[in-house]
Amino acid sequence: MGWREQSEPIGGSAEDNDDLLKALRGRLRQAGGYIKSEVEGLPSQFPRQLGLTARAAVAGVTGLPGMAADAAMSGYNYLTGSNEQMPTQATQNLMTQIGLPEPQGTVENVNQFLGSAITGAKVPVPTISQPAPANFQPTLTRQQRTFDVGQREGYVVPPATIKPNIRNIALESIGGKQATEQTARATNQQVTNKLANRTLGLPETREITRDTLEQVRDEAGQVYEMVKSAGRIATDDDYKAGLQSIRASIKKIREDFPKVNVAASKEIKDLADALDVSEFDTNSGMELLKQLRNEAADNLASLDEPTKKALGRAQREAAETLEELIFRQLRNAGQDDLAQQFDNARRQIAKSYTVQAALDEGSGSVDAMKLAQILNKGKPLSPELELAARMGGSFPRAMIRPERTGSVGSNALDFAMTGAGAVSFPLMSVSPYAALGIIPAKYGARRLALSKALQRQILGEQFTLPPQFVGGAAGAYGANQEQE
């Protein structure tokens, strides 16, 4: 139709322009109402913000003595089996009781964390006037001795687990306790797998599978073929005593309840009775030995089936009794070299079954916690597997398989802290760009806590941190404690 007439409004018809103006006026009224409500609400919010500021200041100032008191209380609870409240939690409870508001929501919690950290950084850190001599060696606990050996193989633990002093708690507070544990688990799983490979004579980085373990047994089993031609073997008193030990585990139950088959008591008695012979051919004995080992491994791997597990333990004990008899008879027959080869082979095969019992076939990881259970039942382990087992028993939270808990990554709270820091730092005369260092600082604190340098010195006091870092971490720690 060509160009518009001069009389036609530029924005459209007059009716359309009126509708647009009405809509704009409506939006402006809504915005004005919101601004008015926020301004009117400032006087009512001022006491709350003042209370939150006071709460952050108290948490920051009391952070250092609070961390020391928490460390002492943790030791008391550990030694006495108590569950007393942490002093920093009591401080948080007291502030709530006297009327100081509790932070609500992500923004207030992050501001509380940052405010307490900055306040704590300005608090002087006490020093030791008369430190111990440089060559002083304290008496180590069993847990510390286990770690002392484990860290030489590469195991790491959150440092406050062993020594909950201010330095160690500060590092974990900055890095995050849970994230530090997750990082430790990933490292420790590699060490456990390495030790399992080493005890089997495999390359330390090799993936462990059931097929791998079968190959180990096949190679060791070549000696068994040589033993098969040793002739007939007469049983002795030690062998009879071993069978009696197997029966003893279910004897009392069968005396009181002869018709009840509890914990595979009937199968265990039948097994011991079947093995109670005066002599046998070594060929038959070796085949029976392999059968007992295979069945024991399958039964012990049964989940939540105590009857099968009980039978598996009896089968394993029977196999060991049979092996000991064959070894003694070879020595008595003057076949010392063959006896030693057989002894080495049976130990290798036994280790392969132990690793298999602790193996998670889905991930290919050897579970140190399962090794700890095996050790607690009195089963002898190789030095490498025993170390992994003792680490699993002494530091269970750091030794959980990482596949069960996931990997470490930045979460929403980390990013919220960065955003809140960028807003609140200028109010404290700190550059907003400093907030960009929050996530790297948490990552760096975790790496420092688990570094070789600090882990090697974790039982001493040679490694120190800047006092501002310790004070800031103490303040953040105090603000982070949950109330009870």
N, C-alpha and C positions, 0 to 999 in steps of 0.2 A: 504493500500500500504506500511505500515511500516514507518520507520523513514525517515525524509527528507534527501535529499542529502546535503553534506557539502556545495556545491556551491550555494544552494538556499538561498536567503536572509531571515533572521529571521522574519521580519515583513511582508513578503509576496513577491510578485514579484517586480522587480525593477521599473516597471511602476506604481504599486500601491504606492510604497514609494515616487516616484517623485511627485505624485498627493498630497500625504499627506504633503510633505515639502512645496509645493506651497500654499496649504491651510493655513498652519501655518504662512508662511511668509506674506500672505495676512492679517491674523488676527493681526499680530504684527504691520504691517503698519497702520491698522485702529486704534489700541490702541495708537500707537505713535502719530498719527495725532490728536486724541482726547486730549491726554495729552498736546501736543504742543499748541492746541487751548485754553485749559483751562489756561495754564501758560501765554500765550500771553494776555489773557483776564483779568488777575489779575490787571494790572495797571488801566484798565478801570473800574473795579468793586470796586477798593479801595475807590474812592470818594463816591460811593453809600453806601458802608458799613460804612464809616466814618460818613456820613450824618444820616444813620439809628441809629448809636450809639449815636450821638448827640441828635436825636429826643427822644430816649429812656431816655437819661439822663435828658432832659428838662421835660418830662412827669413825671419822678420819683421825681425830685426836686419840681415841682409845684403841685404834687399830693395832699398834705395835704391842702394847701390854696385853691386849686381848688375844693376839696370836700366841704370845708366850704362855698365857694362862690356858688357852685351848690345848696347846701342846702338852702342858703338864696334866691337864684333865684327861686327855687321850691316853697318856701313859698310865694314869691311875685306873681308868676304865679297863685298859688292856690287862693290867696286872691283877685286878680284883674281880674282873668279870662284871663290873657295874655298867650302868648306862646313864651316868649323871649328865645333866645338861651342860653344854658348852658355855663358858662365861660370856662369849660374844652374843650368843643367843639370849642369855639372861639380860644383857644390856639392851638388846632390841626390845625384849618384853617390857623392861622397865620404862623405856622411852614411850612405849604405847600406853602404859598404865598411867603415866603422868600427863598424858594428853597430847603428845606430839603425834601428828598424823602419819599414817603409813602410806608409802608411795603406791599409787594405783596406775596400772597400765604401763605400756612399754616406755613412753616418753619420760614419765616421772621416775621409773625404776632406773633408766639409763642416766638421767640427770643426777639421781642419788648416787649411783656408782661413780660417776665422773667427779662429782663434788667431793665425795669422801676421799677419792684417790688423790685429788689435788691438795686437799687439806692435809692428808697423811704425809705427802711428799715434803711438807714444810715442817714436820715434827722431827726434832733431833733424834737420831738413832743412838742408843747407848752402846758403849764400847767396853771391852773387857780390859781391866787395868792390869791384870796379871795372867796372861794366857799361858796355857800348858806348854812345856818345852817342845821344841820341834821334833824330837825323837820319841815323844810320849806315845805309847800304844795302849789304848784302852782294851779291856776284856770284851770280846765280842759275844753277842748272844748267838744261839743256834741259827736263827733267821739271818743274822748279819754274816755269819760264817758261810751260809749257803749262798748269799748274794756275793760275798767276796770271791768265791770260786766261780759263780755263774757269770759275773761281769767280765771275767777274763775270757770267757767264750763268746761274749757279745750280748748277753742278756742285759736288759735295762728295766728299771722300775721307777715309778714316780718317786723322787727323792724323799718326800715327806713320809712315805710308807715306812722307810727305815729309820730316818731321823727327822722327826717333825719340828725342826728348828725354824727360826724366822726366815732364814734364806730360802729354805726349801719350800715352805708354805707360800712364800711370796711368789716364787716362780710358778707354782701350780695355780695360784690364784689368778695371776695374769694370763697364763696359758689356758686355763680352764681345766679343772680336775678330770672331768670325763674325757675331754679331748686328749689330754696327756696320757690317760690310760689307753685310749684307742690307738694312739701312736705307738705306745710301748708294745701293745699286743702284736701289731704288724711286724715289728722288729723281732720280737721273741719267737714268733712262729717260725721265722726263717732259721733261727738258731736251733730250735727243737728239731726241725726237719734235718738240719745239718748234722746234729748229733746222732740222730737215728740212722742216717746214711753211714756215718763214720763207724758206728758200732757194728754195722753189717759189712764193712769193708767196701762200700760203694762210693762213687764220687759224691762229694758233699752237696752238690747242687742238683743231683739227680731226683727226678720226680718218683715218689714211692707209690707203687700200685700193688694190687694183689698178685699180678703177674710177675712183678719184680721180686716179690718175696718168694714166689714159687721157684723162680730161677735160683735164688740164694739157696733154697732147700735142696733143689736138684743137684747143685754143685757140691754141697756138703754131703748129700746122700750118697755120693760115689764111694765114700769110705764104708758106708753100710753094706755095699755089695761085697766088699772084701771081708767084712766081719761074718757074713752069712755062711762062710765055709769053715768057721771055727769049730764046728762039731756040736756036741751036746753040752748043755750047761746044767749043773746041779744047783738048785736053790739053796740058800744058806739062811742063817738066823737073822741077819740084817734084812734080807728080803722078806722073811716072815714078819719081822717087826714093822716093816713098811706097810704091809697089807693090813696088819692089825691097827695101825694108825688110821688107815682109811676107814676101817670098820668103826673105830672109836667115835668118829664124827656123828654117827647115827645110832650108836649102841644104846644110849640112854633113852632116846625116843622110842626105839623098838621094844625096850624092856617095859616101859610104861604103857605104850600103845602099840602092841604087836601087829594089829590089823590095819593101822593107819600108815599110808604111804606119804609121809610128810617129807618135803625136800628131797624127793627121789630116793628115799631111804631103801626101798626094795631094790631099785636098780643099782645103788651103790653097794649094797650087801652082795648082790649077785655078781657084780664085777669083781669084788675082792675074793669071793669064793672061787670064781672061775680061774683066777690067777694063782690060786693056792695049789700049786703042783710041786712035785719033787724034782722034776727035771724037764727040759724041753730042748728042741733043736734050735740052734741060733738062727737058722733060716726062717723058721716059724716065728721066733721071738722078734726078729727085726721087722717082719711084716705086721705083726701085732702092734709093735711100737709105733709104726707110722700111722696105723689105723687109730690108735688111741690119741695121738697128737692131733690128727685131723678132726676127729669127733669132739675133742676137748675145745679146739679153736671155734668150731661152729656153735657149740653149746654156750661157751663163754661170751660169744658175740650176740646172743639172744637178748633182745631188749625187753625189760619188764617181765621176764619169765624166771623167777627164782628157782624153780625146780630144775630147769635146764642148766642154769648157772651152777647149782650145787653139784649136779652130775658132771658138768664140765670140769669143775675143780677136782673132783675125785678122779676123773680120767687123766687129768694132767699129773696128779700126784702118783697115779699108777704107772704112767709112762716114765716118770723120773725114777721110781723105785726099780722098774725093769732096766732102765739105762745103767743105774748104779751097779746092779748085779752083773750085767754084761761087762762093764768096765773092770770090776773086781776080778772076774773070772779070767779075763784076758791077761791081767797083770799076774795072776797066780799061775797062769800057763806059760809065763816067760815071754809073752808077746807084748813087751813094753812099748815098742814103737807103734804097733797097731792100736794098743790101748790108748796112747796119747792122741793119735789121729782120730780115734773114735770119740774121745772126750772133747776135742776141739770141735768136731763136726756136730755133736749133739748140743753143745753150747751155742753154736752158730744157729742151728735149727730152732732152739728154744728162744733165742733172741728174735728170730724172724717171726715167731708166733706172738711174742710179746708186742712187737711193733704192730703186727696185724690187729691185735686186740685193741690197740689205741689209735688205729688208723681211721680217719674219716675218708671213705673212698670217693665221696663226691668232690672234695676239695684237694685230696692228696696230702692232707695235713695230719701230722701225728699229734694227738691231743695230750698235752702235758698233764691235764687234770685226770685223764684216765690212767696215765702212768702213775700218778700219785695214789690213785685208788689201789692199783696193783701192788705198789710198794707198801701201803698201809696194811695189806693182807699178809705181809710177811714174805712175799715172793722175792727172791734175790734178783737183782738187775745188774746189767753191765754198768761200769762207771759212767758212761755217757747217758744211758737211760735213767740211771739213778739221779744224776744231776738234774735232768729235765723234770723228773718226778718231784724232787725236793723243791725245785723252783715253783712247780705247780702247787705244791702244798703250802709253801711259805708265802707266795704272792699270787693268790688265785685271781684277783681282779686284773692283774697285769698279764696273766698267762692264758686267759680265755681265748679260744680260737677266734681270730678277727672276723671270720665269715659269719659268726653268730651276732656280732654287734655292729658291723658296717665300718666304713672308712671315715676319716676326719674330713670335714669341709666347713666352709663358712656358712653360718646359718642366718636366719632373719634377725636375731638379736645382735649379731656382729654388725650387720649393715645399719640397724637401728641405732646402735651406739655411735657409729661413724656419723650418721646424720645428726644425732643429738649433739655430738661433740662439735660439729661444724657450727651449730647454732649457739651452744652455750660457752664454748671456749672464748670468743671475743668478750663476753661479759666478765671474764676473769683475766683479761689482758693477755690472752694466748691466741696465737694465729689460728684461724679456722682450718688452715691447711694441715695443722697438726693432727686433726681427726683422721686424716688419710693414713696415719701410721698406726691406728688402733689394731686393725686386722693383722698387718705384718708384725706388730709387737706381740700379739698373742701367739702367732706362729713361731716367732723367734724365741719366746719364752719357753714354749714346749720343746723346741730343738735344743735349747741351752740346758733345760732340765734333764734331757735324755742324752746329752752329748757324752762322748767318751771321756773328755777331760773331767766333767763334773761327776760322772758315774764312778770313775776311778778314785775320786777324792771324796766320795759321798760319806765315807766312814771317818773322814778327818774334817779339818776346818780351814784348809789352805785356800779354798776357792771363795772369794768374797764378791759382793755386789755393791754398786754405788748406794750410799745411804738414802738418796732421794728415791731410787727405784724400790728399795725395801719399804720405805715409809709409804710411798704411793700404793704399793701392792697391799700393805697392811690396812690402809684406809679402805681400799676396795674390798678387801676380805671382810672387814667389819660390816660394811654396808650390805654385803652379799649373804649374810647369815640369815637363815629362815628362823622365824619365831616358833616356839613350841607352847 
